[in-house]
């Protein structure tokens, strides 16, 4: 009788359906993404990162549009404002990293986010009153960038205090996924909002978003820094120790060198995107936001793909191939004849850049000691500051040969130098 009941069609169909649903739920619960999200503090970091990067991406596109309006569409002026924001990240990030290894990272993040909120509020009021000028944008950019340089090493390094090492790659990738989601939403939202409330209205909203980011980090239960028990040294001594530590380790040295190549020659697109889009495609603010959104879609796909992996052994090889194809894709994008041709290249560049950032950040944290991670991350953050600085010569060149041709040279340089690095640093391929 039992066999008849089990084999009965009426009874067998329902348990089979339930079994498939249960298996699907079990598969979701067992995924690295779901397991990492079970961590309460990591969820608050993720929310804070989303808010912080949402504000940053909205501010970036809005500031770029304001510069073009003030300086008659000059690509050089656009790059100079980007450099004013990024240059402090190249130098002040070392101080931020030293602080991150001696002061609880939670408080560094909160203070820097609130300072950014205040600076953006001042920018909004100046823009709304018509008192904004190019020099003011440069000054605010320097201070704003300095606060980000304090924020970013702590925001990245605190993840390793919250999640275990075997979840670190997933956590870093998920955190970067939040950033990449804002690359989809932020520029598109800012582009459309500029049409209705102007650049000043967007700046007001960004200042509120920065405050929300600070409030989310206040919810963290992490207070101590791994360096709390270390003998006190000067900040300069801590910075020197961090630099010596990174460049004496073969793997960290290779990862640092490799990080600088895309920053100097791949991320030039991020600085020159408004000028390229106006010159090559003749777009308006809303269209520019959509172009940035397509790149964000590719970036989100890339980081979610990394976050879903449990283990990937040939990460050094992946970074090398990434750099070569990134350069090729940048060359293809720069010479795109119209909007539709540009879209797939933007998606590919977004994907490649996000995979690179997630993988590189993960490896630098995994191969560094806990008490050194703040300073190691500060050196990694220097590469963010190098992005617009690397774009400066290409922005100058764009004034003479056009932005599309300048970006083509940038992509070619990235692909060639990555190939040179493959032969000059053969041990990098063995990094896992």
N, C-alpha and C positions, 0 to 999 in steps of 0.2 A: 504493500500500500504506500509506503513512504516513497518508493521510486516513482509511483504514478503521480503523487502530489508534486514532487520536484519537477517531473517532466511535463506537468500540466501547462498548456500555453498561457492560460489566464494568470497563473501564479508566476511563471518563469519570466514573463515580459517585464513586470514591475521591478523585481529585484535586479534584473539586468540593467535597467535604466538608472536605478538608484546606485548600483555598483559603479556605473560609468561616472555619475556625478560625484560620488565619494572619491573615486580615483582622481578625478580632476581637482577636487578640493585638496586632496592629500598631496598631489603633485605641486599645487601652488604653495602649500605650507612648507613643502620640502625644498622649494627653490631658494637660492642664495639671497635673492631680493627680499622675499618674505621674511626669511630668518633675520636678516640684518635690520629690517624695519621693526622687529619685535623690541629692539632696544629703545627705551623711552627717551634717553638723552639724545640718541642719534636722531630720533624723529624731530626733536626741537631744533637741533643743528640744521637738519634738512629744511625745516620751515624758515629758519633764520637765513639760510643761504639763498633760498628762493626769493625771499623779500629783498635781501641785499643786492643780489644780482639783477633782480627785476628793476630796482631803482637805478643801478649802474647802467644797464642797457638802455633804459628809457632816457637817462640823462645823456648818454653818449650820442644817441641819434639826434636828440634835441639840441645839444650843444653844437654838433656838427652843422645842423641846419641854421642855427643862429649865426655861426661863424661865416657861412656862405652868404648870408644876408648882409652881414656887416662889412665883409671884405670882398664883395663883388665876385663870388664864386672862385676865389683863389685856392688852389690845392695846397700851396705852400703855407698859407695862413691856417688852413685846416690842420695840417701836420704839426705846425708850431703849437697850437692849442692842445693837441693830443700829447705832444712832447712835454708840455708844462704839467700835465697830469701824470705822465708816465715816468719822467725823469726822477722824481722823488722815490718811486717804487724801486728804481735801480739802486739807490743809495740808502734811503731811509729804511728799506726793508731789512737791511743788516742789523740796524738798531732794533727794529721790531722783532727780529728773530732772537736777539740777545735778551730782550725783555720777556719774550715768550718762554724762555728757559729759566726764568727767575721769578716771574710774576704770574699768578693764575691767569691763564689764557682767556677765561670767561670774561674777566673785567676789562682786559685790553680790547676785546671785541666790542663790548658794550660802549665803552667810552669813545672809541673811534667811530662807531656807527652814529652815535648822537652828535658828534662833531660834524660828521658829513651831513647830517640832517640840517644843522644850523647853517652850514656853508651854502647848501642848496637853497635854503629859504632866503638867504641874503641875495643870491643870484636871481631868484624869482622876483624879489621886490625891485631889484635894480632893472631887470628886464621889463617888468610891468610899468615902471615909472619912466622908462625911456632914458635912464641914466647909464645904461650899460655901454661899455666901450671895450675895444679889443684888449687893451692892457689889463682891464679888470678881469676878463676871462682868463688871461694868463696867470694873474696873481691867485685867483680862486682855484685855478687848476693845480697850482703848485701845492697849496694847503690841502686841497681835496685829495690829491695823490699821496701826500704824506700820511694822511689818516688811513688811506687804503693800505699803505705800506706797513702800518702798525697792525691793521686788521688781518690781512691775508695770511701771514705766517702762522698766527694763532688759530685762525679758522681752519686751516688745513691740518696743522699739527695736533689740534685737540681731538681730532677723529681717532687717532691712535691711542688716546687715553680713554676713549669711550668703548671702542670695539676691539676684540682680540685680533691678533695678527692674521689668523686664517680667514677673517672676514674683512680685512683692511682693503683689499682690491675692490670688493663689492661695495664697501662703504664709500670709498673715494669716488668710484664710478657713479654711485647713486647721488652723491653730493654734486658731482659735476653734471649729472643729469638734470638736477634742479637748476643749475646755472644755464644749461643748454635749453631747457624749456623756456627760460626767460628770454633767450635769444630768439625764440619763436614769437613769444607773446609781447615782450617789451618793445622792440622796434616797431612792430605792427601797430600796437596800441598808441605809442608815442606819435607815429606818423599820422594816424587818423586824428588824434587829439590836437595836434598842431593846427590842423585845418579848422577846428572849432573853437579852441580856447587859446591858441597861440602858444609860443614857446614858454612864456611865463607861467601859464596854467599848468603845463606839464611839469615844470620845475617845482611848483607848489605841491603837486601830487607826489613827486619823488621824495621830497623832504618828509612827508608823512610815512611813506613806505620804509624809509631808513629808520624811523622811530619804531615801527612795527617789528623790524628785524632785531633791534636792540631788545625789545620787550620779550621776544621769543628766546633769546639767549639767556635772559634773566631766569628762565625756568630750569636751566641746567643744574644738576646736582654736583657736577665736577667743580672742585675748588682748588685743589693742590696742583702744583706744577711738578714734573719729575725732577726738576732741578732745585726744589726747595731745600733739600738737605746738603747741597753742595757748598763748599767753602766760598765765601763771597769774593768775587773779583770785580775789577772795573768792567764797564760795558765794552770798552776798547779791547781789553784782554779777552773777554768772551767772544767778541767778533773775530779776533785774530785766531783764537782757538778753533772756532767753527770753520773758518776758511782753511786752516791747516788740516783739520780733520777731513774735510771733503776732498781736498786735492791730494791727500796722501793715500786715499783709498782708490784703487784702480776702477772699481765699479762706479762709485759715486762721481769720480772725475769724468768718466766716459759719459755718464748720464747727464752731467752738467754741461759738458761740451755739446752733446747732442741736443740738449734743450735750447741752447742759444741759436742754433742754425735756423729752425723754423721761426723763432722769435724775431730774428733779424731779417729774414727773407721770405717767410711764409705769411706772417701776420701783417705784412705791409698792406694787404687788402683791407684789413679792418680799419686802418687809419685813412686810406684813400678811397674807401667805398663811396662816400657821398660825391666826391669829385669825379670818380670813374663813372658812376651811374648817371650823373648829369651830363658828362661829356660824351659818353659812348651810347647811352640809351635815352637821354633827354627825359628823365623821369621827374615826377613831383614828389612831395614829402611822403604821401601815402604809398606810392610805388617803391620808394626807397625802403620804407619800413617792410614791405612785402619781400623785397630782395633779401634783406637781413633775416626775415622769417624763414625763407627757404634754406638758408645756411644753418639756421637754428634747428630745422627739422632733421637735416642730416646729422648734426651734432647730437641731437637727442637719441636718434637711432643708434649711433656709435656708442654712446655711454651706457645705454640700456643693454646693448649687446655685451659689453664688458662686464656690467653688473650681474648679468645672468650666468656668467661662467664661474665654475668652481675652481678650476685650475687651468693655467695656460703656461706651457713651459718655454716657448721660444719667443719671449717678449722682446729681447734684444733685436732679433731678426725682424719682428713686426715693426719696431720703431724705425729701423733702417729703410724697409720697403715703404713705410708710411711717408718718410721724408721725400723719397724719390717721386712717388706718385702725387704727393701734394704739390711739388714744383711743376709737374706736368699739367695737373688740373688747373693751377693758377695761370699757366700760359694759355691754356684753352679758354678759360673764362675771360681773360683780358682782351682777347681778340674776338669775342662773341659778337656777331653782327646785329643781334636783336634780343629782346627780352626772353623769348621762349628758348633760344639756344643757351642763354646764360643760366637758366634754372637748374638743369642737371649738374652743371659744373659747380654751382653754389652748394647744392646738396652734397656732392662728393667732397668738396673742401670742408664743409661743416663736419662731415663724418670723420674724415682723416684728422682734422685738428682736435676733435674731442677724444678720439681714441688715443692720440699721442699724449694729450694732457693727462688723461686718466692713468695711462700706463706709466708715464714718466713720474708722476707724483707718487703713485703707489710704490714703485721700485725705490725711489729715493727715501721714502719712509721705512720700507722693509729693511734696507741695507744700512740704516743708521741706528745708533744707540738711542734709547728713549730720552736720555738727558740731553741729546744733541739735536733732536728732531725740529725744535723751533728754529735753530740756526740753519739747519740743512734746508728747511722749507723757505727760510728767508732768502737763501741763495737761489732756490728755484723761483721764488717770486721776483727776483731781479730780472728774470727773463721776460716777465710781463712788462716791466719798465722798458726793456729793450725794444719792444714791439714798435712803438711810434718813433723811437730814436733810430731804429733801423730803417723806418720809412722816410726819415728826413732827407737823405740823399736822393731817394726815389721821388719824393715830393718835389724837390728842387729840379730834378731831371724832367719831371712831368710838365713843368712850366715851359720847357723847350721842345720836347719830343712828343708830348701828350701823355695823359695818364695811362691809356691802354698799353702803349709801348714800354712805359716805365714798369708797369706790373709784369709784362712779359719778361723783361730782364731780371726782375726779382724772382720769378718762378724758375727761370733757367739757372740762376745762381744757386738757389736752394737745391735743385736736383743734382747739379754738378758737384757742389760741396759735400752733399750727403754721400755721393759715390766715392769721392776722395776719402771721406771719413771711413768708409767700409774697408778700404785697403790700408789706411794709415793706422787703424785701431781694430785689428782682426779679433781681439779677445771680446769685443763688444757683442759679437754675434752669439757668444756662449752665455750671455746673461739670461737667466730664466726667472 
